[in-house]
Amino acid sequence: MKRDIQILMHTHWDREWYFTKDETKVLLRNHMQEVMEYLETNPDTIYILDGQSVMIDDYLELEPEAEDRLRKLITSGSLRVGPWYTQTDLLLVHGESIYRNLYYGIKRAREFGNPMLVGYAPDTFGHASQMPQIYRQFGIDSTFFWRGFSELKAEKSDFIWKGIDGSEIVGVNLATGYQGAKYLENKEDELKNRMKKIMSVLDKYSASNARLIMNGHDQMPIQKNIKEVMTKIQSLYPDDTVRISDFETYVNALDKSELEVVSGELVDSKHARIHRTIGSTRMDIKLLNSEIENKLYNVLEPLAVIGEQAGVLYPHSVIEKVAKILFGTHAHDSIGGCNSDKVNQDIKQRLLNALEMVDTQIELHLRLLTMGDVDNDYTIAVVNALPEKRENQIVTFDMLTRSKSFILYDEEGNTVPYSVISQNQEDAGLIDRQVAARLQDIKVWRTYITVPVKSIEGLSIEYYTYEEVESNDASPEEKQESTIENNFGRVIIKDNQLHYKDLNNNRVYENILSIETGGDDGDSYDYSPPINDWILNSTEAAEINSSVIKTDHYQKMNIKLTMTVPETTQDRENKKANKEVAFTGTLMLYPDDSKLYVNLTHTNHTKDNRYRAVIKTGIQSEQVKVDGYLSSQNKPMYNEQALNIWKEDKWVEKPVSVETAQSFITLKNEESQCTVYTDGLKEYEVLDDRIHLTLFRTFSHLGKRNLVNRPGRPSGIEIETPDNQMLNETFTFRFAIDFKQTDQESKRAKEYLTPLIGYQQKEFNRFNINPRENVTTTHEHLSLELNELTVSAVKLTEEGDLFLRLFNPQETDVTVVLPENSYLATPMEEKISTTNSLTLTPQQIGNLIINR
């Protein structure tokens, strides 16, 4: 068979790793100068700029005068950019971040020419099962990748990848890696030996006569003598063709009707490492990223939609800026945390900056919304950020008042009940510098309250007012008790264990929550158990102290779980528990909510360890239901097939049964169900009837060699990273445990991550702002009957239309009726056609534009 040898020239551009993004920006300027000079001299050449449009911005930041020159090369097709904005991780970040990364990547590439519509993700640590549909929606019909493939999926490296909804694209595993033909030799003997190795692999795995030769590597400069090398390759293979090519040409050479069909996630670690436990590396960074994503997608964007109805300008530029900061931290190394300490410090600081921006914009919007045309200056806004009517909710927010007590009123003047969570006195001069500048001594009370909300329309605001009154202490009474309950269940502490009694069927779930700690001999890529591990569980090794607050609107248990653990690896090997550690926090129950809300805080004082929350469900099951990107799916509890063969088959990494979820994990059988809803905690493992939710892990090096689960060379480089021990780092972990039987976990997870928002217009503020004359109160709303569909995004397009993204996590079709002037849309937020209803098949995603 005559082979078609296609050489793809590219560079793989890690913006940061054990080097910083600022170092690579300087190198990129030099790199782009060489690439452009070569392409201008050789206009028949094609060069791939790693599938990420951010390289345009990084280069032009340092050499803006080259914009026209760059545009000519992209327009001509010599230089290929997009579709991503940055090379993102495809398992750990928010599903909306995947959509927005492609949106901004394609948008930026279009400003210079035609984007490369190929799902190029060369070095990502695994690929989610929803990616075929997401790619398809952006007009992308193929993906090229390195990690995640094995012969358990297909015999050939060219295949049809079927997504969880049934969408199909061409999948191409880069069998010799994206770096397989880096720095091709010019000496004939060396080139002959090199090509023999490359071609033997490609001849085995390629499904057509096309052979894809990936000529590039990390930050590799363009190989200027490539044509000379190609001439020599042609002489080695005179019966074959040799040419410079691109991804699209390679796909066109495939007979798609003959390709094998592959389903599910691409996370096998036979030929390349996947690092399945990287989901718990540098949890400070991961939790911070999740906090920003949730605030951006679940709070700021829908709040800004409501604000626009009241006359507050939609903050497009702020949202884009925050999103692009996020994307800059979403590369597999960056969000993975597998970097030098210096780089992780930079990543964390950028995320802190993004958090400040999103928090400030949210607070600014809420302030403006409470400064509209209302008669009473004492205004409170309660916001529903979902486009659905919600009932029997609670909203929690802080009040700042001069008096210790106050009365809330709704818009009709009716008294609104509430319960105090906490109350402290503060110096107003520390809040508002104008108070201190005037030498005023003003004390104020900051009171956190919970307010029941019987009903609130979708995408709407309800306004309250308040009156300060003189009264007795409003703080709730704290009692030394060990039980709380609501309409659904009762939490009991007994024998230093937490138990839950389901009041609907009187079943008792014993020891529902404990903390497990064990050693970690791994590195920034992988947890690895020590050869001599000593695993301790708080069930046997801890003491739980508790106090209880009971009010009409919540019951709260304050807990402190104290246990003594090994401080160092040596202590663990010697079975010496010598360091007292504590997990403090709260367990909350609300009258009309079946979830038990868990909030735990911990400051780390030990090295080389892993901590996990263990949720004992009492439920045995072979499958686990979780959510992925805009989907729900059932995964096997144990990765049996791969684990049975990995040693014999010489996989490069053990395919451990540690998995990733986005926001919920469910175990169920015919009689019972337990769902854990998580806020940023995504790595889990199910053992018997217990869900192990990884809280954090600590370790000493960026890379290590010969780990128990990962034999051979180190991943990354072997440098010490003392920051990864996370000493004195304080973590806050939030999750909820729910024993209610439901098949709507996706909707409940969205509601859990999108609580009602409450805000009081305060007398004292850090910054002063003027009221906006055009800002008014608004009673507009959008309450859609979404049935089982789940909301992913609520925002405005750049043209000012309302954009919604919905998905169907169910196993049957779901239809919803839409308002007038509704349109089916693309994820690029372009209208397709008018519609008065939307039907989504199982796991299908729908994009809508509604003119309001």
C-alpha positions in Angstrom: 0.0 0.0 0.0 1.3 3.4 -0.9 1.6 5.4 2.2 0.7 9.1 2.4 3.3 10.5 4.9 1.9 13.8 6.2 4.2 16.0 8.2 2.5 18.4 10.6 4.7 21.3 11.7 3.7 22.7 15.1 4.9 23.8 18.5 3.3 22.7 21.8 3.2 25.8 24.0 2.9 25.2 27.7 2.4 28.8 28.9 3.8 27.8 32.3 5.1 24.7 34.1 8.4 24.7 35.9 8.8 28.0 34.1 6.5 31.1 34.3 4.1 32.5 31.8 6.3 35.7 31.7 9.3 33.6 30.6 7.4 32.0 27.8 6.0 35.3 26.6 9.5 36.5 25.9 10.4 33.2 24.3 7.1 33.4 22.2 8.1 36.7 20.8 11.4 35.2 19.5 9.5 32.1 18.3 6.9 34.0 16.4 9.5 36.1 14.7 11.2 33.0 13.3 7.9 31.3 12.4 6.6 34.4 10.5 9.9 34.8 8.7 9.9 31.2 7.6 6.2 31.2 6.5 6.7 34.4 4.5 9.6 32.8 2.7 7.8 29.5 2.3 4.2 30.3 1.7 3.3 26.7 0.8 4.1 25.7 4.4 1.5 25.1 7.1 2.3 25.7 10.8 0.0 24.9 13.8 0.1 27.3 16.7 -0.9 24.6 19.2 -4.7 25.1 18.9 -4.8 28.1 21.2 -5.6 31.7 20.3 -4.1 33.1 23.4 -0.7 32.9 21.7 -1.9 35.8 19.4 -2.5 37.9 22.5 0.7 36.9 24.3 2.7 37.7 21.2 1.1 41.0 20.3 1.3 42.2 23.9 5.1 42.4 23.3 5.1 43.2 19.6 1.9 45.0 18.7 3.3 46.4 15.5 3.3 42.9 14.0 -0.5 42.6 14.0 -1.0 43.1 10.3 1.8 40.8 9.4 0.3 38.1 11.7 -3.1 38.6 10.2 -1.9 38.1 6.7 -0.4 34.7 7.6 -3.5 33.5 9.5 -5.8 34.7 6.7 -3.7 32.9 4.1 -3.9 29.7 6.0 -0.2 29.3 6.5 -0.5 29.9 10.3 -3.4 28.0 12.0 -4.9 29.3 15.3 -7.8 28.2 17.5 -10.2 26.7 18.3 -9.2 27.0 22.0 -8.4 30.2 23.8 -6.0 28.2 26.0 -5.1 24.5 26.0 -7.5 23.6 28.8 -7.8 20.6 31.1 -10.8 18.5 30.0 -11.9 16.9 33.3 -11.3 19.3 36.2 -12.7 22.6 35.2 -16.4 23.7 35.0 -18.4 22.7 31.9 -19.2 26.3 31.2 -15.4 27.0 31.2 -15.0 24.5 28.3 -17.8 26.3 26.3 -16.4 29.8 27.0 -12.8 28.7 26.2 -13.9 27.6 22.8 -16.1 30.6 22.4 -13.3 33.1 23.1 -10.7 31.1 21.2 -12.8 30.9 18.0 -13.9 34.5 18.4 -10.3 35.8 18.6 -9.2 33.6 15.7 -12.0 34.9 13.6 -10.6 38.4 14.0 -7.5 37.3 12.1 -8.9 34.7 9.6 -10.5 31.3 9.7 -10.0 29.4 13.0 -8.7 25.8 12.9 -11.9 23.9 13.7 -10.1 20.8 15.1 -10.4 19.6 18.7 -6.7 19.6 19.2 -5.9 18.7 22.8 -2.4 17.1 22.6 -1.4 16.8 26.2 -4.6 16.9 28.3 -4.9 14.4 31.1 -8.0 12.6 29.8 -11.1 13.6 27.9 -14.7 13.8 29.1 -17.4 11.8 27.4 -19.4 15.0 26.6 -16.7 16.4 24.4 -18.0 15.0 21.1 -21.2 16.9 21.5 -19.5 20.1 22.6 -17.1 19.9 19.7 -19.9 19.3 17.3 -21.9 22.3 18.4 -18.9 24.5 17.5 -18.6 22.9 14.1 -15.7 20.7 15.1 -15.9 17.2 13.7 -12.5 15.7 14.9 -10.2 15.6 17.8 -6.5 14.9 18.0 -5.0 13.9 21.3 -2.2 11.9 22.9 -3.2 10.7 26.4 -6.2 8.5 27.2 -6.1 5.7 24.5 -5.6 2.0 24.8 -6.5 -1.1 22.8 -9.4 -1.6 25.2 -11.0 1.2 23.3 -10.0 0.3 19.7 -7.4 -1.6 17.8 -6.5 1.4 15.6 -5.7 4.9 16.7 -8.2 6.4 14.2 -11.8 5.8 15.3 -15.2 7.3 15.7 -15.7 8.7 19.1 -19.3 8.6 20.3 -20.3 11.0 23.0 -22.6 10.3 25.9 -25.5 11.8 23.9 -24.7 9.9 20.7 -22.8 12.7 18.9 -20.0 11.3 16.8 -16.7 12.8 15.8 -13.4 11.4 14.4 -11.0 10.6 17.1 -7.3 10.4 16.4 -4.9 9.2 19.0 -1.4 10.5 18.3 0.2 7.1 18.5 3.8 8.5 18.6 2.8 11.5 20.7 2.5 15.2 19.6 6.3 15.1 19.9 7.0 11.9 18.0 9.0 13.6 15.2 10.6 16.5 17.1 13.9 17.7 15.7 14.1 15.2 12.8 17.7 14.4 12.1 19.3 15.5 8.9 22.0 12.8 8.9 20.7 9.9 6.8 21.6 7.1 9.1 20.2 8.8 12.1 17.0 9.8 10.2 16.6 6.3 8.9 16.7 4.8 12.4 14.3 7.5 13.7 11.8 7.1 10.9 11.9 3.3 11.2 10.7 3.6 14.8 8.1 6.2 14.0 6.7 4.3 11.0 6.6 0.9 12.7 4.2 2.4 15.3 2.1 4.3 12.8 1.9 1.3 10.4 0.5 -0.7 13.3 -2.1 1.8 14.5 -3.2 3.9 11.5 -6.5 3.0 10.0 -5.7 4.3 6.5 -2.7 4.8 4.3 -2.1 8.2 5.8 0.7 8.5 8.4 0.7 11.6 10.6 4.2 12.8 11.6 4.1 15.3 14.4 7.1 17.6 13.9 7.1 19.7 17.1 7.6 19.7 20.9 7.3 21.8 24.0 8.4 25.3 23.0 10.2 23.8 20.1 11.4 26.3 17.5 10.3 25.7 13.9 12.5 23.2 12.1 13.8 25.4 9.3 15.5 22.6 7.4 12.3 20.5 7.2 12.2 20.5 3.4 15.7 19.1 3.2 14.8 16.5 5.7 11.6 15.7 3.7 13.7 15.1 0.6 15.7 12.5 2.5 12.5 10.9 3.9 11.3 10.6 0.4 14.5 8.8 -0.6 14.0 6.4 2.3 10.4 5.7 1.2 10.4 6.2 -2.6 7.0 4.4 -3.1 5.3 6.8 -0.7 4.3 10.4 -0.8 5.8 12.9 1.6 4.2 16.3 2.2 3.6 19.0 4.7 -0.1 18.7 5.8 -2.7 19.7 8.4 -5.2 17.9 10.6 -8.1 18.3 8.2 -6.3 16.7 5.4 -5.4 13.7 7.6 -9.1 13.3 8.6 -10.2 13.5 5.0 -8.0 10.5 4.2 -9.9 8.3 6.5 -12.8 6.1 5.4 -15.1 6.9 8.3 -17.5 4.0 7.5 -14.7 1.6 8.3 -13.6 3.1 11.6 -14.3 1.4 15.0 -16.7 3.2 17.3 -15.4 4.2 20.8 -17.7 5.4 23.6 -17.2 7.0 27.0 -14.3 8.9 28.5 -10.8 8.6 27.1 -8.8 8.1 30.3 -6.8 4.9 29.7 -3.2 5.1 30.7 -1.6 2.3 28.7 0.6 4.4 26.3 0.6 7.8 28.2 0.1 8.8 31.7 -3.3 10.2 32.7 -2.6 11.1 36.4 -6.0 10.2 37.7 -5.3 11.5 41.2 -4.2 15.0 40.0 -7.7 16.2 41.0 -6.5 16.7 44.6 -3.1 18.3 43.9 -2.9 21.9 45.3 -6.5 22.0 46.5 -6.0 25.6 47.5 -5.8 26.4 43.8 -8.5 24.1 42.7 -11.0 25.3 45.4 -10.2 28.9 44.5 -10.8 28.2 40.8 -14.1 26.5 41.5 -15.2 29.4 43.7 -14.6 31.9 40.9 -16.3 29.7 38.3 -19.4 29.3 40.5 -19.6 33.0 41.2 -19.0 33.9 37.6 -21.5 31.4 36.0 -24.0 31.0 38.8 -24.1 34.4 40.3 -22.6 37.3 38.3 -23.9 36.5 34.9 -27.6 35.9 35.8 -27.4 38.8 38.3 -26.2 41.0 35.5 -29.1 39.9 33.3 -31.5 41.0 36.1 -29.5 44.2 36.5 -29.8 45.1 32.9 -33.6 45.1 33.3 -33.2 47.6 36.1 -30.9 49.8 34.1 -27.5 48.6 35.3 -25.1 48.1 32.3 -24.1 44.5 31.7 -20.4 44.1 32.5 -19.3 42.3 29.3 -15.7 43.5 29.6 -15.4 42.5 33.3 -16.8 39.0 32.6 -14.4 38.5 29.7 -11.4 39.6 31.7 -12.3 37.3 34.6 -12.9 34.4 32.2 -9.6 34.8 30.4 -7.7 34.9 33.7 -9.5 31.7 34.5 -8.6 30.1 31.2 -5.0 31.2 31.7 -5.0 28.9 34.7 -6.8 26.0 33.1 -4.1 24.3 31.2 -3.5 20.8 32.3 -0.3 21.7 34.2 -1.7 24.9 35.6 -5.0 23.7 37.1 -3.3 20.4 37.8 -1.0 22.1 40.1 2.0 20.1 38.7 4.3 23.2 38.5 7.2 24.7 40.4 6.4 26.6 43.6 7.1 29.8 41.8 4.5 29.1 39.1 1.9 27.9 41.6 2.3 31.1 43.6 1.7 33.1 40.4 -1.4 31.0 39.4 -2.8 31.5 42.9 -2.3 35.2 42.8 -3.9 35.5 39.4 -6.9 33.6 40.7 -7.1 35.8 43.8 -7.1 38.8 41.5 -9.9 37.3 39.5 -11.9 36.6 42.7 -11.5 40.2 43.8 -12.9 41.4 40.4 -15.9 39.0 40.4 -16.7 39.7 44.1 -16.5 43.5 43.5 -18.6 43.4 40.4 -21.3 41.3 42.2 -21.3 43.6 45.2 -21.4 46.7 42.9 -24.4 45.2 41.0 -26.2 44.5 44.2 -25.5 48.0 45.6 -26.9 49.6 42.5 -29.9 47.4 42.5 -30.8 48.5 46.0 -30.3 52.2 45.1 -33.2 52.3 42.7 -36.4 54.3 43.0 -37.6 52.9 46.3 -39.1 55.2 49.0 -37.3 53.7 51.9 -33.5 54.1 52.1 -33.2 50.8 54.1 -33.4 48.4 51.2 -32.7 44.7 50.9 -32.7 42.8 47.6 -33.3 39.0 47.4 -32.4 37.6 44.0 -33.2 34.3 42.3 -30.5 33.7 39.7 -32.2 30.7 38.1 -34.8 31.1 35.3 -37.3 29.0 37.3 -39.7 29.7 40.0 -38.4 28.5 43.4 -40.4 27.6 46.5 -39.6 26.9 50.1 -36.1 28.4 49.9 -33.9 30.1 52.4 -31.6 33.1 51.9 -28.6 33.9 54.1 -27.0 37.3 54.1 -25.4 39.9 56.5 -27.0 43.0 57.9 -25.0 46.0 59.1 -27.0 48.1 61.6 -26.4 50.6 64.4 -28.9 48.8 66.7 -28.6 45.2 67.7 -32.1 44.3 66.6 -34.3 45.1 63.5 -37.5 44.1 61.8 -37.8 43.1 58.2 -40.7 44.0 56.0 -41.8 42.8 52.5 -43.0 45.2 49.8 -46.6 45.1 51.2 -45.3 46.1 54.6 -45.8 42.6 56.1 -43.3 41.5 58.7 -40.8 39.0 57.4 -39.6 36.3 59.9 -35.9 35.5 60.2 -33.4 33.8 62.4 -30.0 35.0 63.5 -27.0 32.9 62.7 -24.3 35.1 64.3 -23.8 38.6 65.5 -20.7 40.7 66.2 -20.0 44.3 66.9 -17.5 46.2 64.6 -15.9 49.6 64.3 -17.5 51.4 61.4 -14.2 53.2 60.8 -12.6 50.0 59.7 -15.3 49.5 57.1 -15.7 53.1 55.8 -12.5 55.3 56.0 -14.7 58.5 56.0 -15.8 57.6 59.5 -12.2 57.4 60.7 -11.3 60.6 58.8 -14.0 62.5 60.6 -12.8 61.1 64.0 -16.2 59.5 64.6 -16.5 56.6 66.9 -19.4 54.6 65.6 -20.0 51.0 66.5 -22.2 48.8 64.3 -23.6 45.3 64.5 -23.0 42.8 61.7 -25.7 40.2 61.9 -25.9 37.1 59.7 -29.5 36.0 59.2 -31.5 33.3 57.5 -34.7 34.3 55.9 -37.3 31.8 54.6 -38.6 32.6 51.1 -41.9 30.9 50.4 -41.9 31.6 46.7 -39.8 33.7 44.2 -40.1 34.0 40.5 -37.2 33.1 38.2 -34.6 35.7 37.3 -36.2 38.2 39.7 -35.7 40.4 42.6 -37.8 40.8 45.7 -37.3 43.9 47.8 -37.4 44.1 51.6 -37.0 47.0 53.9 -36.0 47.0 57.6 -36.5 49.1 60.7 -33.9 49.2 63.5 -35.4 48.7 67.0 -34.2 48.4 70.5 -34.6 44.9 71.8 -32.9 42.2 73.8 -30.0 40.1 72.5 -30.9 38.7 69.1 -28.1 36.1 69.2 -29.5 32.5 69.2 -28.9 30.3 72.3 -26.1 27.8 72.0 -26.6 24.5 73.9 -24.4 21.6 74.6 -26.4 19.0 72.8 -25.6 16.3 70.2 -28.8 16.2 68.1 -30.4 18.3 65.3 -33.3 17.5 63.1 -35.7 18.7 60.4 -38.7 17.3 58.6 -36.6 14.7 56.8 -34.1 13.4 59.3 -32.1 13.6 62.5 -28.4 13.9 63.0 -27.0 12.3 66.2 -23.5 12.2 67.7 -23.0 9.0 69.6 -19.7 7.3 70.6 -17.7 10.0 68.6 -19.6 9.1 65.4 -22.1 10.9 63.3 -25.3 9.0 62.6 -28.4 10.0 60.5 -31.9 8.7 61.0 -34.3 9.0 58.1 -37.6 10.1 59.6 -39.6 8.9 56.6 -38.7 5.2 57.0 -36.9 5.2 60.4 -33.7 3.8 58.9 -30.5 4.7 60.7 -27.4 5.3 58.7 -24.4 4.8 61.0 -21.2 6.7 61.0 -22.2 8.8 57.9 -19.2 11.1 58.0 -15.6 10.5 59.1 -12.1 11.7 58.2 -9.5 9.4 56.9 -5.8 10.2 56.7 -3.0 8.2 55.2 0.5 8.7 53.8 1.4 10.1 50.4 4.6 9.2 48.8 3.6 10.7 45.4 4.4 13.9 43.6 2.4 16.7 42.0 1.0 14.4 39.3 0.0 11.4 41.3 -1.0 10.3 44.8 1.1 7.2 45.6 0.7 5.1 48.8 3.8 4.7 50.8 5.2 1.1 50.9 4.6 1.2 54.7 1.4 3.1 55.0 -0.6 3.7 58.2 -4.2 4.7 57.5 -6.1 6.3 60.4 -9.9 7.0 60.5 -11.6 9.4 62.9 -14.1 6.7 63.6 -11.5 5.0 65.9 -9.0 7.8 66.4 -11.0 11.0 67.0 -13.0 12.9 69.5 -16.0 14.9 68.4 -17.2 17.9 70.5 -20.4 19.6 69.6 -22.9 22.3 70.5 -26.3 23.0 69.0 -28.3 26.1 67.9 -32.0 25.5 67.2 -34.2 28.2 65.6 -37.4 28.2 63.6 -35.6 28.4 60.3 -32.5 26.2 60.8 -30.8 23.8 63.2 -27.0 24.0 63.4 -24.5 21.7 65.0 -21.1 23.2 65.7 -18.5 20.4 65.7 -14.9 20.0 66.4 -13.3 16.7 65.3 -9.9 16.2 66.9 -7.5 13.4 66.2 -3.8 12.6 66.6 -1.9 11.7 63.4 1.7 11.2 62.3 3.5 14.5 61.6 6.0 13.1 59.0 6.6 10.2 56.8 9.1 8.8 59.3 6.5 9.0 62.0 4.0 7.2 59.9 6.4 4.4 59.1 7.1 4.1 62.9 3.3 4.0 63.6 3.8 7.1 65.7 0.8 9.5 66.1 2.3 12.6 67.5 0.4 15.6 66.0 -3.0 16.8 67.1 -5.1 18.0 64.2 -8.7 19.3 64.1 -11.6 19.7 61.7 -14.0 22.3 62.8 -17.2 23.4 61.2 -21.0 23.2 61.1 -23.7 20.8 60.1 -26.9 22.6 59.0 -30.4 21.4 58.5 -33.3 23.5 57.2 -37.0 22.6 57.6 -37.9 22.0 54.0 -34.6 20.7 52.7 -33.5 17.1 52.8 -29.8 17.9 52.5 -27.4 17.9 55.4 -25.1 20.8 54.8 -21.5 20.2 55.8 -18.9 23.0 56.2 -15.5 22.0 57.5 -12.4 24.1 58.2 -8.9 22.6 58.7 -5.4 24.0 58.9 -2.7 21.6 57.8 0.2 20.9 60.1 1.5 17.5 58.7 3.6 16.5 55.7 3.3 13.8 53.0 -0.3 12.9 53.7 -3.8 12.6 52.1 -7.0 13.5 53.9 -10.4 12.2 52.7 -14.0 12.6 53.9 -15.6 9.2 54.1 -19.3 9.2 53.6 -20.7 5.8 54.7 -23.9 5.2 52.8 -24.9 1.7 53.8 -25.5 1.1 50.0 -23.7 -1.6 48.0 -23.7 -0.9 44.2 -21.5 -1.7 41.2 -22.2 1.7 39.7 -21.8 5.3 40.7 -23.9 8.0 39.2 -22.0 11.3 38.8 -22.2 14.4 36.7 -19.7 15.3 34.0 -19.8 18.3 31.7 -23.5 19.2 31.3 -24.5 15.5 31.7 -25.1 12.7 34.2 -23.6 9.2 33.7 -23.1 5.9 35.5 -19.5 4.8 36.0 -18.3 1.5 37.3 -17.3 1.5 40.9 -14.1 -0.4 40.1 -12.0 -0.1 37.0 -11.9 -3.9 36.7 -11.0 -4.6 33.1 -8.0 -2.3 33.0 -6.8 -3.2 36.5 -6.8 -6.9 35.5 -4.3 -6.4 32.7 -2.3 -3.3 33.4 0.8 -5.0 34.7 0.9 -7.8 32.1 0.1 -5.3 29.3 2.8 -3.0 30.6 0.7 0.1 31.0 2.7 3.2 31.9 0.5 3.9 34.9 -1.9 1.9 37.1 -5.5 2.7 36.1 -6.7 3.3 39.7 -10.4 3.5 40.4 -10.2 7.2 41.5 -12.6 9.2 39.4 -13.7 12.8 38.8 -17.2 14.3 39.2 -18.3 17.8 38.8 -20.8 18.4 41.6 -22.6 15.2 42.7 -21.9 11.5 43.5 -24.8 9.1 44.0 -24.9 5.5 45.3 -28.3 3.9 45.1 -30.1 0.5 45.2 -33.7 -0.5 45.1 -34.4 0.6 48.7 -32.0 3.5 49.3 -30.0 6.4 47.9 -27.3 8.7 49.1 -26.1 11.7 47.1 -23.1 13.9 48.0 -23.3 17.4 46.5 -19.9 19.0 46.3 -18.7 22.5 46.0 -15.3 22.2 44.4 -14.4 18.8 45.6 -14.3 16.6 42.5 -12.0 13.6 43.2 -13.7 10.5 44.6 -13.3 6.8 45.1 -16.0 4.3 46.1 -14.9 1.4 48.3 -17.7 -1.0 49.4 -20.5 1.3 50.7 -18.3 4.3 51.3 -17.7 7.4 49.1 -14.2 8.7 49.7 -14.1 12.4 48.8 -10.5 13.7 48.6 -10.1 16.8 50.7 -6.4 17.5 50.0 -3.0 15.9 49.7 0.5 17.1 50.5 3.9 16.0 49.1 7.5 17.2 48.5 8.4 17.1 44.8 7.1 18.2 41.4 8.1 14.8 40.0 9.4 11.5 41.4 10.5 8.3 39.8 9.3 4.7 40.4 6.1 5.4 42.3 4.1 2.3 43.4 1.4 3.1 40.9 3.6 4.7 38.3 6.8 2.8 37.6 9.7 4.3 35.7 10.7 7.8 34.9 9.4 10.8 36.8 6.6 12.9 35.4 7.8 16.4 35.0 11.2 17.1 36.7 12.6 16.1 40.0 12.7 19.3 41.9 11.7 20.0 45.4 8.5 21.9 45.9 8.2 22.6 49.6 5.0 24.7 49.1 3.2 21.5 48.2 3.4 20.4 51.8 0.7 23.1 52.4 1.9 23.7 55.9 -0.3 26.2 57.8 -2.7 26.3 54.8 -6.3 26.7 56.0 -8.9 24.9 53.9 -12.7 25.2 53.9 -14.6 22.3 52.5 -18.3 22.4 51.6 -20.5 19.6 50.6 -24.0 18.2 51.4 -25.2 14.7 52.1 -28.7 13.8 51.0 -30.6 10.5 51.5 -33.6 11.5 49.6 -34.4 9.4 46.6 -34.4 11.4 43.4 -33.3 11.1 39.7 -32.8 14.9 39.5 -29.4 15.2 41.1 -28.2 17.6 38.4 -31.0 20.1 39.1 -30.5 19.8 42.8 -26.7 20.2 42.4 -27.3 23.4 40.4 -29.7 24.7 43.1 -27.1 23.8 45.8 -24.5 25.8 43.9 -27.0 28.6 43.1 -28.6 29.6 46.4 -30.8 32.7 46.6 -28.7 35.9 46.9 -29.5 38.5 49.6 -28.0 41.9 50.0 -28.6 44.9 52.3 -27.9 48.5 51.2 -25.5 49.4 53.9 -24.9 52.7 55.6 -21.1 52.2 55.7 -19.1 50.9 52.7 -15.5 50.6 51.8 -16.1 52.6 48.6 -18.7 55.3 48.0 -20.7 55.4 44.8 -23.4 57.7 43.4 -26.9 56.5 42.7 -27.6 56.0 39.0 -30.5 58.1 37.8 -31.5 55.5 35.2 -31.4 52.5 37.7 -34.9 51.6 38.9 -36.5 48.8 40.7 -37.6 45.9 38.5 -40.3 43.3 38.9 -39.7 41.6 35.6 -38.9 37.9 35.7 -38.5 34.8 33.6 -40.0 31.7 35.1 -39.6 28.8 32.7 -41.2 25.4 33.2 -38.0 23.5 32.6 -39.2 20.2 34.0 -36.2 17.9 34.3 -33.8 20.1 32.3 -30.9 21.7 34.1 -29.6 25.2 33.6 -25.9 25.6 32.7 -25.7 29.3 31.7 -27.9 32.5 31.9 -26.2 35.5 30.3 -26.5 38.3 27.7 -25.0 38.0 24.3 -22.8 40.8 23.1 -25.8 42.0 21.1 -27.8 42.3 24.4 -30.1 39.2 23.9 -30.8 36.7 26.7 -28.8 33.5 26.2 -29.6 30.2 27.9 -27.8 26.9 27.9 -29.8 23.9 29.1 -29.1 20.2 29.3 -31.1 17.0 29.8 -29.5 14.7 32.4 -32.3 12.2 32.2 -32.7 9.0 30.3 -35.8 10.1 28.4 -36.6 13.1 26.1 -37.7 16.3 27.8 -39.7 19.1 26.2 -40.2 22.6 27.4 -42.3 25.4 26.1 -40.5 28.6 25.4 -41.6 32.3 25.4 -42.3 34.2 22.2 -39.2 35.4 20.3 -37.1 32.4 21.2 -34.5 31.0 18.9 -32.3 27.9 18.7 -28.7 29.1 18.8 -25.1 28.1 18.4 -22.7 28.2 21.3 -21.1 31.1 19.5 -24.4 32.8 20.5 -25.7 33.2 16.9 -29.4 32.6 16.1 -30.3 29.6 14.0 -34.1 29.5 13.8 -37.2 30.6 15.7 -38.9 28.1 18.0 -41.7 27.9 20.6 -40.4 24.8 22.3 -37.3 22.8 23.0 -36.9 19.0 23.1 -33.7 17.6 24.3 -32.8 13.9 24.1 -30.9 12.2 26.9 -27.7 14.1 27.7 -28.3 16.6 24.9 -27.3 20.2 25.3 -29.5 23.1 24.0 -28.5 26.7 23.3 -31.2 29.3 23.2 -31.5 33.1 22.6 -34.6 34.8 23.9 -35.4 38.4 22.8 -36.8 40.2 25.8 
